[in-house]
Every structure is written in C-alpha cells, then in structure tokens.
Amino acid sequence: MCGILGVVSTSPVNQLLYDGLLVLQHRGQDAAGIATAEGDRFFMHKGPGLVRDVFRTRNMRNLAGNWGIGHVRYPTAGSAYNAAEAQPFYVNSPFGLLLAHNGNLTNSQALTREMFLADRRHINTNSDSEVLLNVLAHELEAASSGLRLDDAAVFRAVAGVHRRCRGAYAAVAMIAGFGLLAFRDPYGIRPLVIGKRETESGDTEWLVASESVALDVLGFSLVRDVAPGEAVLVDMDGNFRSRQCAERTVSAPCMFEYVYLARPDSIIDGVSVYEARLKMGEFLAAKLKRTMPHAAIDVVIPIPDSSRPSALEMALSLGLPYREGFVKNRYIGRTFIMPGQSTRKKSVRQKLNTIHQEFRGKNVLLVDDSIVRGTTSREIVAMAREAGARKVYMASAAPPVRYANVYGIDMPTRRELIASDRDEEEVRRVIGADGLLYQDLDDLRAAVRTLNPSLQLFETSCFDGCYITGDITAEYLSGVEHQRGAAKENASEPEGGGQLDLNLAEDEE
C-alpha cells in the first residue's frame, strides 16, 4: 500500500505536494518522495521516513516548477530498509520519465528477465515500481515516432503496459517537456481519483491522488475516479485528455480499502468509506442478533481508529451504549507493519491504554476492523480483562483473513495469519475472548454494494483465496511466502546502490 499524487498547476507545486503527502501519510510511513519539473528539467528529493522528516527547507526550495508527483511508501516488493527504493523512480530514456506507483506487479520477476533479454533494460533494485517504469519507457519508445511524442503515442504505450503487466497498479508519471500521465490497472484494484480547481484567472488546475481526501484538503473538487484500464493525460498547459487503454476491463476494487486502509473521509469508486463502515456495523449487528441472542452485552467499545464507524452503528442497531474505552497514543507505528511478534506485542501496550471505568464489572463487546495475526486482539482482550471486564466479546467488521494478499498490501505470511488454519472457535480460544463474531463475506460485499450498486465485483482474495487477475498459482504464493519470510530475517541491509537521486541532499537545513 502506498499513496500517490500528481498535479499540474499554474503556480509552484512543492508545498501543495508536501501537504498532499501529509494527508496520505496513513498509506505509507517508510519513505517519501517528491519530483517536480520546470521546463525540461526534473527536480527530485526522496528518502526513508515520514514526510515531515524527509523534507527540509533546502529540499523544498530545490523543488521548482508548476507540475509534479509525490509518493509515500509502504513496501510490498523490495525492502523497507533500502533508501534507493524510495519513489519516484527516474529513467532518462526515452524523453525522460519519472514514475510513482501504488500496488504490486505479480509478474515482475518475469518482466525483469524479459526486459533484460529482449528490451536490453537493466533493473537496479528489487522494486516492482522500477519494473513498471521501465516497461512504460520501453512502450513509449516503441509507440513514438523518433523524437516526436503525441497523445496517441502515450495512450498506445499505456495499452502496451496493460498487455505486459499483471497485478494491481495505480501510477502517476511525468514525461519531460510533455505532461503528467496517470493510469490504473484493468481491474481497478488500487484507487485513483481525479480532481480540479479553477483559478481566479480562469485557468484549470488538475490533481490525481490515491484518495479523495487529498483533493478536499488541497482545495480541489472531485471529478471522478480513473476508470479501470483508463489513462489520463494533462499537458503542461493544463489540457486534460483521457482514453480507455485496456482491451478488457473489470471493476474490482480492493475490499480492504473500505475495511481498513483508506481514510474514512475518502470516497473511492463512488462509495464513502465512512458510510461503508457504518453499513458493515449494521450487517454485523444483524448477525449478532441471529447468532448470539443471549449474549448479555452492556457496552460497545471500538478498537481505535478505523473500527469506530462500525462500532457506532452496531451500538445503535443493538440499542446499546457506545463508549470509548481505549486511548490511543498516535506517536508509535502501526502494529500491522511492525517487525517481530515480540516487538508487536509490546507495541500494543504502548499504543493503547484502557479507561478502566468503561470496563469494570461490564460485559463488553469490542469491535475491530479486522483480525489479522491475532496478536493485537489477544493483547486487547487481556487488557480489557485487566481493566475489570466480566466478559469480553470480540467482533470483526471483516471476515477471517485466511490468505496472502498479492496486490499491494504487505500482509503477513499465511502461516502468521491466525485464521489461516483455524476455525472461528479456535481463533476465539487463542485470543481469549468469551465470544467471537466475524462479518460474513457476502454481507461485507453487500455493505459496500448498497452504496454503489454498479460495483458487482470486489478484490477479496485475503478472505476467500480467489485472485481476481487469474494468474496466481500455488508456486507464486509459495514464492511470496519465501520472499516475505526472507525479508523479515534480513531486516537490515545496506543502503545505496540503487536509483539516481536528482538534487538529493544528505545534509539537513
């Protein structure tokens, strides 16, 4: 999971891109980067860490120009510890290209070999985003006529990318001296939205982003989503064009965006994330009434933050009090992405603290967005008991997570997923709850589809093991397991030896 931005403006965009990345920081905390252009020259700064730590005054001054792209990284391919894999990526031929990418190519290894043998292109990192950039570069070279580049050639190049690349990808790219390009994979797995705003002089400025919340904060109005397989092109004068570039498209957005990944104030594929989470709570409450009618629950308490809408709607539907029982320390990383189970266990206690009076002597229903490893859930149940709860019930707004995700979410290996080889009763015993309630997958689909009936398919592979792109084999999944396991064992690796940084200053202001 990553966050991307691309903008064409009538004034300098360095501050706008910085502000936009801050809004998308929840989509990646491992690295950040911004690239801009003035005339035919690119300027870029990127590095490991949070947006506020990567950029200093000196770096911002060097990011000249009225158009550019930005990226926050949460690695799903390559290494979180290699600064060379921060994005955007740059290649100088043809024309000069910069690219930032959210998602994961499922055939990146095959493409790497193919590009070396057939295209004579060398990939210098383990990042699939560098692979995507080089595929785009090769296709642009093949589609263009000599030194000339026009809209039709760019759209032909994106069509070539769709033919060669598999998996999930939403990308923004800069073509030197030409304009901003944005495109989305033929399944629309990862989100990408278009916004615009009118200046006082009557000019139109354009912004593409992973989530609509970036448009809101930056003062752009939401136009629409980039359609699956579509490419959007904005030249340096602000002229907007778009074209469908895929031979076959299927709209199948990632369900985990609605469950957990996206901010609640975002709208993705015509669905309010907040309203979707309310609906999840509504369906979950109905299931609790059917399956646990004798549970004498006194209070509903959310696990901060993303479960709050679902917990609130559950409480309303059940006629129970809704209370905040946990206080969250926001200055510690997500347990979802922290290395090592022992570190993660300690982190739960550092991240959350109980308000004892909300638990003491009560039967509590704790609501979380999902249960992945189960480590966090087990600690939270124990904390509720230590705070004086008589009984602790746990409800998950998502179904059991049983399978690996290969489309851009760096979930644990399957053997680390608590529900991969356990039924619900076994999971309940492991986390120590008195009762456990999971959302049904059909209800989860219905919760989102109710808000946009045109969405008939969703990418739900982590719940049902059905991979929408149709190219995922047992051998591939075994390789993913091995790769992620090896990445955990080699948690520190030398930096450097990777992509060229343009104006990348090591010193701080």
N, C-alpha and C positions, 0 to 999 in steps of 0.2 A: 504494500500500500504506500503510495506517495501522493503528493499534491503538486499540481502544475498550474502555471499561469502563462498567458501570452497576451500582450497588449500592443495596440497601435494607437498612438495618441498624437496630439498637436503640441505637446509640451514634454519636458523631461519626465521619464517614467521610473527613474531609480527609486524614488520614495514610494511611488504607487506600488511597484513590485514588492518592495520590502514590506509594506503594510499588508499587501495581499498574502504574502507568505506567512506573516504572523497569524492571520486568520485561518490559514490552512495548516498551522503547526501540528494540530492533532493528527494529521495524516503522515507525519514523519518527523522524528526528532534526532536522527542520526547524522544528517548532513543537510546543507542548504546551498543554493547557488542562484546567482542572477547573471544574465547576459543581456547586453543592450547593443544597439548599433547606431552609429552616426555616419552618414554617407555609406561608404562601402566597408567601413571598419567595424569589427566587433570588439566589445569590451566585456570582460567576464571576471567575476570573483566567486569562488566556491570553497567550501571546506567542511570538515566534520563539526557537528554540534548543532545547537539550536540557532534559529535565525538571529536572535539578539546577540549571540556570541560570535557568529561568523563574520558579521559586517561591522566595520568601524567607519568613522567619518571619512578617513582617507579612501577606503574602498568605495564608499558611496560616491565620492567626488569623481572617481575614475570611471564610473558607470554612466557615460554620456549617451545621449540620444533620446529620441521620442518613441522608440518601439523596442520591445524586448520580451524575454521569457524568464520564468523563475521556477524553482523546484525545491521541494523538501523531500527528503529521502527516508524511507523505512525499508531496508533491503529485503528483497525476496529472491534475488540472484546476485551472486558475488559476495562481498564481505562488507559488514558494517564497520569494520575497523580499518579499511583502506581508504585514505582520503582521495586517492586517484579515482575512485568510483563515485565520488560526488558528481552531481549533474548541474548544469547541462554538459553534454559531450560535444566535441568540436571535430570536424574534419574539413580539410581545406579544398578538397576536390570532389565533385565539380562545384564551381561558383563560390564555395564557402558555406558550410552548414553548421548550425547548432541545433541540438535536439534535447528535449526533456520528456520523460516518459513515465507513465503510471501503468503498472500491470506486470505481466510476465509472459515472455515468449516460451511456448512449450517445445519448440523445435530449434532453440538457439544453438545447441551443440552441432546439429546437422547443418545449420546455416553457417556457422563458423567455418566448418570444413569446406562447405560448398563455396563460400566466398574466397577462401584461400586458393582452392584448386581451380575454380572457374573464373572468379572475378579479380583475382590477384590482390585481395584486400586482407590486411593483417589486423586482427582484433587483439588489442593490447591488455585488456582487463577481462575479468570474469563476468562483467555486467552484460546482461542481455540488452540493455539500452544502447550500449555501444554497437551491438549487433544490428539492432533496429536502425540506428543512424546510418550504418554502412550499407544496409540493404536499400534504404531510401536514396543514399548518394549514388549507388550503382544504377538504380532505376531512373533517377533524374538524368544521369549521364546518357543512358540508353534512350530516353524519351526526348531529349533535347536535340536540336539541330545545330551542331557546332557550338558557338558561343552564345547562340540565341536561346532564350528561355521565355516561354509564354504560359498563359494559364492552362491551355490544353495539355502541354507537356508535363506540368506539375501534376495535374489530375491523372494523367496516364501513369506517372511514376507512383502515385499512391495506389492506383489499381494494381501495379506490379508488386507493391508491398503486400497488399491483401492476398495476392496469389501465392506469395512465398512464405509469409509469416503465419504462424499458428499461435493460438492462445489469446490473451487479453492485452490490449494496448490502447491507451488514450495518450496522444502525443501532441506536443507543440514544437514547431521547428522554425528557425529563421534562415532564410535564403538571402545571402548577401546581395544588397542592391536591388532586391526584388520585393520581399514582403514576408508576412507571417503566415505559416501553414499550420493547420490543426486537423487531426483526423482521429477516428475512432474505429476499433475493430468491427468486423461484420456482425458480431453478436452483441455489441454494445455492453460488454460486461463491466468495464470500468466507466465511471461517469465523466461527462464533459459538457459544459453549458456555455452558451453564447450570451453576452450582454453588450449593451451600447449606451452611450450618453451623448447628448447634444451640447456643444459648447456655446458660449454666448455669441460667438461669431458665426454660428450656424453649421460648423463642421461636426462630423460624426466620429466619435472615438469608439473603438471596439476592444472587447476583453473576452477571452475564453478562459475557463477555470474548471477545476475538478468539481467544485461545489458552488451553488448559487449564493451561499453566504458571503463569498468573496465579492460578488457583484454588489450585494447590498451595502457592505461596509465601504466599498470604494466609490459608491455613488453611481453605479451602472444599473440599468433596468434589465431584467431577464427577458431575452428574446425567445429562446427555445433551447432545447438540448441539441447537441450534434447527434444526428441520427446514426445508427449502426452502419458502418461502411462508408459514411459520408466524409468528405474533405471540405474544409473551409479555408479560403484564401483571402487575405486582406493585404493589399499592396501598401506601400509607404505613404500613399496619398489618402489612405482610408477607404478605398473602394473595396466593397465586400462581394465575394462570389462563393458559391458552393456547388458541389456536384456529388452525386452518388457514384462511388468508385468501385463498389464490390458487385460481383455478378449475382451473388445470393446473400441475403441478409435475414437475420432472425433477431428480434429484440428479446434479449435475455439478461437483464441487469442483475448484478450480484446481489443476492438477498442479504448478505452480511453487511452491506452498506446501510440498509434500513435498520437492521438489528443493532449494530454497534459502531461501525466505522465512521459514518457521516455525522456531522453536527445536526442536532435536532431542528435548527432553524434553516436548514437547507431544503431545497426542492430538487429531486432527482427524477428524471423521466416523468415529470408531471405529478409526482407524489411528494407531499410534505412528509419529511422524515418524522417530524413530531406527531403528526396525525397518524402515521403508520404505527408508531409505537403505542399511541393510545389504543388503536384497534387491536394490537397484539394483546394488550392488557384486557380488553373486552372479551376476546376469544378465550384467553387463559382463565378468566373468571368463570366463564360459562363451563369450561371443562372442570374446574374445581368443584362447581356445584354438582356436576354429574358424577364425578369420581370420588370426591371426598366430602360428602354431605354432612358427615358427623364430626368433622374437624371443628373444634370449638376455638376458633381463632379470635383473638382480642384486637389485634392491630396489624396493619400492613406497613412494612418498612422497606424502602428501596436500598439497594446497594449503589451508592453514587458512582457515576453520574447518569449514564445512558439509560438506566432502567427506570428512572423517575416517572416518565410519562406512562409506562406500562403499569407500574405500581399504583399510580394515582387512579388510573381507570379501573384497575382491579378493586381498589378500595371503594370507589363509587358504585361499581356494579354489585359488590358484595354487601354494601351498606355497612362498611367497617371504617373505623378511624384510620387516617393516613398520617403517619408520623415520620419525622426524620430521626433515625436512631444512630446514624453514623456521621461523624465529621471527617471530612477528607482533607489531608494535607496535600496541597497541589504542587508541592515542590519536590516531588520524587517521581521517577519514571513509572510508566505503566508496568504492572506485573506481567502483563500479557507478553511483553517483549524483553523481560529481564533474564539474563543468562543464569542457569543453575537453579534447581529446585530449592536448595537451602537459602540462597540469596532471595528468591521469590517469596519464600515463607516469611523471612524476616521483614521483607518489604511490605507485606500485607499489614503487619502490626505498625509499621512506621507510617503507612498511608492512611489507615482508618483508625478512628478511636470511637468507642461507644458512648452514647448518652445513657447512663445506667438506668435512669428513671423510666425510660421508654421500654425497657426490657423487664425490669424487676417484677416478678410474680405474674407475668403475662405469657400467653401462648402467641407467639409472633410468626407472621408469615413474611419471610424475606424474599424479595423479588430481585432477580438479576437478569441482565440482558441475555446471558448465555453461560454455560458451564463448559470450559474447555479442558484444562488439565485437571481441575478439581481441587488443586492446591489452595487457591484463594477461597473457594466455597468451604472447604474443610476448616480453614482458619477462622472464617467469618462465623460459621456455626458455633465453633468453640468460643469465640469472643462473645456471642450472644448468650451462651450459657453462663459464661463467667460474669456477665452483667446481670444475671439473675433470672433469665427467661425460664419458665417452666417447661414449655415445649417449643421447639424450633422447626418450622416447616420452610422448605425452600421451593420457590417457583422460578422456572427459567422461561423467559419470553421467547426463546428459540428452542427447537428440538435438540435432541442429543447430537453433539458434534462427534462424528464417528470416523470421518475420512479426511485425508490430506487435502488442502487447497493448493491448486497449482496455477491459479490465475491472478496472483499478485498479493495474497495475504500470507505472511510468513507464519503460518500456524505451526505448532509443534509436530514432531514426527508422530506417526499414528500410534506407536506404542506408548506415547506420553499422553494421549487423549484418554480421559478417564472412561468415556463411554464406548471406546473402540471395541472392547471385548467384554463389556458388562451390560446387563440389562438394567432397567431403572431401579429395581430393588437393590441390586448390588451396588449401584452408584450411591443410593441413599445410605447404605451401611458404611461405605467408605468415607463419605463426607460427614457422617454422624448426625444426620437430620432425622426428625421424627416422622417426616413425610416429605416426599419429593414429587413435584409436578412439572412435567415438560410440556411445552407447546407441541401440538400436532403439526406436522409439516403442511398438511392440507389447510389447516387453519391459518398458518403463517402466510401461505400464498394468498388465501382469501383476504387476510387483513390488509395486504398491500393492494391487491387487485380491486378491492372495494373502492379505493380512492382513484384508481385509473383502470377501468375495465379493459382498455386496449392492451394492457400488459397480460399476455396469456402465458408466457414462459419466464422462468427465472433461473439464474445460475445458483443451484443449491447443492453442489457436489459435496460440500463438507457435511451435509446432513444425510444425503441419500446415495452418495458414491456415483452419481450419474454425471459425467463430464460432458458439458454441452457441445464442445468442439469436436467430439467424436474421435480424437486422435490419441487419447490417453490409454496406454497399455499397462499391464502389470509390471512389465520391465521398466517402463518410465517411472512409475510410482516407487519401485524399489530403488531406482537411481536417486530420486528425490529424497527418500528416506536416508540413503547413504550420504548424500551431499549435505543435508541438514545436520546429520549426526557428526560428520567430519568438521563442519563449521563450528559446532559447539566445542569440539576438542581442540581446535586451533583458534581459540578466541582472540589471540593476539598475533598479528602478523605484521611484517614490516610495511611501512607506508612508502609511497612514492613508486616510481617505475611505471606510471600509468599515463593518463591523458595529459596533454599540454594545457596549462592554465594560462589564460591571457590576462596580463596585469594582476596576477595573483601575488599579492604582497604578504610576506610572512610576518612582518612586524606589525604591531598594533599602534593605533593612534594614542 
